[in-house]
Amino acid sequence: MTLPGMDAAALRRYLEAQGVAVRGELRVELISGGRSNLTYKACDDQSNWVVRRPPVSGLTPSAHDMAREFAVTNALQGTGIPVARTVALDADGTALGAPMTVVEFVAGRVVRDFDDLRALTDEQVTATADELVRVLANLHEVDYRAAGLGEFGRPEGFLGRQVALWANQWERVKTRELPDVAVLSTRLAESIPRHSAASIVHGDYRIDNIILDAIDPTVVRAVVDWELSTLGDPLTDVALMCVYRNPAFDLVLGTRAAWTSDRLPSADELAQAYATASGRDLGDWNFYLALANFKLGVVGEGITHRALQGASSGSGAERAADATPEFIAAGLRALNGVSA
């Protein structure tokens, strides 16, 4: 069976050239080929690895930055933040024709959709959400300079660059004209908080980007999907985690997402739990919610854009952009101080 974007023989040659022993046949299977990077499980007779590379078409700048993902997970080794052990980085794409990361496979469970969530009791769901918030708060407390990430990003001016980045991204991926996008972009640019904190930012934090313990789902084994990570304002992570709770996010993921289930704490409850766990003040919260909604609106549009270009974006990708008007409207409501 041919896997999109994968050449098992080339992968083996690369691993061996990096000093990684491959014993017996190297077997590769696609784990996820949907909305973001292509993710594979590679196994020999003794070891298991996870290999990630960008989609085969429809690439957008920075959204699939493999070197960035590798750098932050490598730096977080030994910090107490649960991440997979890093193995190799092919930043130049010599093996697969595109950049690639290889990390140790972490056994556990991933809760992606309603069916996965059904296996958890209500008590486990609540405790798992609490643990996810605690891990995020701990991530934001990591001394990024001591971890060797002092040059990983530019915290100063981060929020302004985020507004500009997603406005520019819209121009690259839009499939139609939506005047409210420009309205939201302009108002965000006019509302940037004067002061913000600086920390490692995951950039895509929610339950399906977490590997939970197979027996006890309230234990986090690894935080994954770091390609959007940087140094910036930690409240952007928190707001995005909260905005992912919008049922419209189901259209973006193309499934009944676990994170949109009403069994989980509400967005307001998650925000309050983070404030308690971190001791941070959620000042200018409406701005952060508006920015998160803006980002998700553009992300949904981008998924449909790639699908129309023929990228392997998973089922329902053509409908992902249907969520964009909802997120843009929610962003404007946030700036107006109107609750969802």
C-alpha positions in Angstrom: 0.0 0.0 0.0 1.3 3.4 -1.0 1.2 6.0 1.8 0.9 9.7 0.8 4.2 11.6 1.4 6.0 8.5 2.7 8.9 6.4 1.4 9.7 3.7 3.9 13.0 2.7 2.3 14.2 6.3 2.3 13.1 6.7 5.9 15.1 3.7 6.9 18.2 4.9 5.2 17.8 8.3 6.9 17.4 6.7 10.4 20.4 4.5 9.9 22.4 7.4 8.7 21.5 9.2 12.0 22.8 6.3 14.0 19.3 4.9 14.8 19.4 1.1 14.7 16.6 -0.4 12.6 16.1 -4.1 13.3 14.2 -6.2 10.8 11.6 -4.8 8.4 10.6 -1.2 8.9 6.8 -1.0 8.8 5.0 2.3 8.4 1.3 3.2 8.8 -0.5 6.5 8.5 -1.9 7.6 11.8 -3.4 11.0 10.8 -3.5 12.6 7.4 -6.2 15.1 8.0 -6.1 18.8 8.9 -2.4 19.4 9.6 0.8 17.5 9.3 0.9 13.9 8.1 1.7 11.6 11.0 2.9 8.0 10.7 3.8 5.2 13.1 7.0 3.5 12.1 7.9 0.1 13.7 10.8 -2.4 13.4 11.1 -5.6 15.4 12.1 -3.7 18.6 11.2 0.0 18.5 8.3 2.3 17.6 8.6 5.9 16.3 6.3 8.7 15.2 7.2 10.4 12.0 5.7 13.7 11.0 5.9 15.8 7.8 3.9 18.6 6.2 0.9 17.9 3.8 1.8 17.0 0.3 0.2 20.1 -1.2 -1.5 23.4 -0.3 1.3 24.5 2.1 1.1 27.8 3.9 4.0 29.6 5.5 4.9 28.6 9.1 1.8 26.4 9.6 3.8 23.2 9.2 7.2 24.1 10.6 8.9 20.8 11.5 12.1 22.3 12.8 10.2 24.5 15.2 8.3 21.5 16.5 11.5 19.5 17.0 13.3 22.4 18.7 10.7 23.0 21.4 10.1 19.3 22.2 13.9 18.7 22.3 14.3 21.7 24.7 11.5 20.5 26.9 13.2 17.2 27.7 13.7 17.1 31.4 11.6 20.1 32.3 8.7 18.1 33.7 6.5 18.9 30.7 5.4 15.6 29.2 6.7 15.3 25.7 7.9 12.4 23.5 11.7 11.7 23.4 13.2 13.3 20.3 15.1 11.1 17.8 15.9 12.9 14.6 15.1 16.0 12.5 15.5 16.1 8.7 15.1 19.9 8.3 16.2 19.9 4.7 13.7 17.2 3.5 16.5 15.0 2.2 14.6 11.7 3.0 11.0 12.4 2.1 11.3 15.6 0.0 9.9 17.6 2.8 11.1 18.4 6.4 10.5 15.5 8.8 10.6 14.9 12.6 11.0 11.5 14.3 10.2 11.0 18.0 9.7 8.0 20.2 6.2 6.6 20.1 4.3 7.2 23.3 1.7 4.5 24.1 -1.6 5.7 25.4 -5.0 6.9 24.3 -5.9 10.0 22.2 -9.4 11.3 22.7 -10.4 12.8 19.4 -14.2 12.5 19.0 -17.4 11.9 20.9 -17.0 8.1 20.7 -13.5 8.3 22.3 -14.9 10.5 25.0 -17.7 8.1 25.7 -15.2 5.7 27.2 -14.5 8.1 30.0 -16.8 8.6 33.0 -18.0 12.0 33.9 -15.6 12.1 36.8 -12.7 11.2 34.5 -13.7 13.8 32.0 -13.7 16.6 34.6 -10.4 15.4 36.1 -8.8 15.1 32.7 -9.8 18.6 31.8 -8.4 19.9 35.1 -5.1 18.1 34.3 -4.9 19.5 30.8 -5.3 23.0 32.3 -2.6 22.3 34.9 -0.1 21.0 32.3 -0.7 24.2 30.2 -0.2 26.4 33.2 3.1 24.5 34.0 4.2 24.9 30.4 3.8 28.6 30.6 5.9 28.7 33.8 8.9 27.0 32.1 12.0 29.2 32.0 12.4 29.3 28.3 15.8 30.9 28.5 17.2 28.2 30.8 15.7 25.6 28.4 17.8 27.0 25.6 14.8 28.7 23.8 15.8 32.3 24.3 15.9 32.8 20.5 12.9 30.6 19.8 10.6 33.6 19.2 10.2 37.3 19.8 7.8 37.9 22.7 7.9 41.7 22.2 5.2 42.8 19.8 3.9 39.2 19.6 0.2 40.2 19.6 0.5 42.7 16.9 2.4 40.2 14.7 -0.3 37.6 15.3 -3.0 39.9 14.1 -1.0 40.8 11.0 0.0 37.1 10.4 -3.6 35.9 10.4 -4.8 38.8 8.3 -2.1 38.0 5.7 -3.0 34.3 5.9 -6.6 35.1 5.1 -5.5 36.8 1.9 -3.5 33.6 0.9 -6.3 31.1 1.6 -9.6 32.8 1.3 -12.1 31.1 -1.0 -14.6 34.0 -1.1 -14.9 37.6 0.1 -16.2 38.0 3.7 -16.2 41.7 4.6 -16.4 41.0 8.4 -13.0 39.5 8.2 -11.4 42.9 7.4 -13.6 44.5 10.1 -12.4 42.1 12.8 -8.8 42.4 11.6 -8.9 46.2 11.8 -10.6 46.2 15.2 -8.1 43.7 16.6 -5.2 45.8 15.4 -6.7 48.8 17.2 -7.3 46.8 20.4 -3.9 45.2 21.1 -3.1 45.2 24.8 -0.3 47.5 25.9 1.3 44.9 28.1 1.5 41.1 27.8 3.5 38.3 29.4 6.0 36.0 27.7 6.2 32.2 27.8 6.5 29.2 25.6 3.2 29.0 23.6 2.0 25.7 22.3 -0.4 27.3 19.7 -2.8 24.4 19.3 -3.7 23.1 22.8 -6.8 20.9 23.3 -7.5 17.3 24.3 -6.8 15.6 20.9 -3.3 17.0 20.9 -2.6 15.2 24.1 -1.7 11.5 24.7 -3.4 10.3 27.8 -2.4 7.2 29.9 -4.2 4.1 28.5 -5.4 3.1 32.0 -5.8 6.4 33.8 -6.9 9.1 31.3 -6.4 11.8 34.0 -2.6 11.3 33.5 -1.0 13.2 30.5 1.7 11.1 28.9 2.7 13.6 26.2 1.7 16.9 24.6 2.0 16.6 20.9 1.6 18.8 17.7 4.0 21.6 18.5 4.4 23.0 14.9 2.7 26.3 15.9 4.7 26.8 19.1 6.7 29.9 19.7 7.5 32.4 22.4 4.6 34.8 23.0 1.7 35.7 25.2 0.4 32.7 27.2 -3.1 34.0 27.2 -3.3 33.3 23.4 -3.0 29.6 24.3 -5.7 29.8 26.9 -8.1 31.7 24.7 -7.6 29.3 21.8 -8.2 26.3 24.1 -11.5 28.0 25.2 -12.6 29.0 21.7 -12.1 25.4 20.5 -15.1 24.6 22.7 -17.4 26.2 20.0 -19.5 23.5 18.3 -18.6 25.1 15.0 -15.1 23.6 15.5 -16.6 20.2 14.5 -16.7 21.5 10.9 -13.1 22.5 11.0 -12.0 19.0 12.2 -14.6 17.2 10.1 -15.8 15.1 13.1 -17.8 15.5 16.3 -14.8 16.7 18.2 -14.4 15.5 21.8 -13.3 19.0 22.8 -16.7 20.5 21.8 -18.7 18.1 23.9 -20.9 19.6 26.6 -19.5 17.0 29.0 -16.4 19.1 29.3 -16.1 22.3 31.4 -17.4 25.4 29.6 -15.0 27.9 28.0 -15.5 30.2 31.0 -14.8 27.4 33.5 -11.6 26.5 31.6 -10.5 30.1 31.7 -11.2 30.3 35.4 -9.4 27.0 36.1 -6.3 28.3 34.3 -6.4 31.6 36.2 -6.5 29.6 39.4 -3.8 27.1 38.4 -1.4 29.8 37.0 -2.2 32.7 39.2 -2.3 34.9 36.1 -4.7 37.7 35.6 -6.9 37.3 32.5 -6.8 41.0 31.6 -8.0 42.1 28.2 -9.7 38.7 27.9 -12.1 39.8 25.2 -9.2 40.7 22.9 -7.7 37.3 23.3 -11.0 35.6 22.6 -11.5 37.7 19.5 -8.0 36.9 18.3 -8.6 33.2 18.8 -11.8 33.3 16.9 -10.1 35.2 14.1 -7.4 32.5 13.9 -9.9 29.7 13.8 -11.9 31.4 11.1 -8.8 31.6 8.9 -7.8 28.0 9.8 -11.2 26.7 8.6 -10.9 28.7 5.4 -7.4 27.3 4.9 -8.5 23.7 5.2 -11.0 24.2 2.5 -8.5 26.1 0.4 -6.1 23.1 0.6 -8.8 20.7 -0.2 -9.8 22.6 -3.3 -6.1 22.4 -4.4 -6.2 18.6 -4.1 -4.5 18.2 -0.7 -5.2 15.2 1.4 -7.2 17.0 4.1 -9.6 14.3 5.3 -13.3 13.9 4.9 -15.4 17.0 5.0 -12.5 19.4 4.3 -14.6 21.2 1.6 -17.0 22.2 4.4 -14.5 23.4 6.9 -14.8 27.0 5.6 -18.5 26.9 6.6 -17.4 27.5 10.1 -15.5 30.7 9.2 -18.4 33.2 9.4 -19.4 31.8 12.8 -15.9 32.3 14.2 -15.5 35.8 12.7 -18.9 36.8 14.1 -17.9 35.4 17.5 -14.7 37.4 17.4 -16.7 40.6 16.8 -19.1 39.8 19.6 -16.1 39.3 21.9 -14.7 42.7 21.1 -18.1 44.2 21.7 -18.2 42.5 25.1 -21.1 40.3 24.2 -21.0 36.7 25.5 -21.5 33.9 23.0 
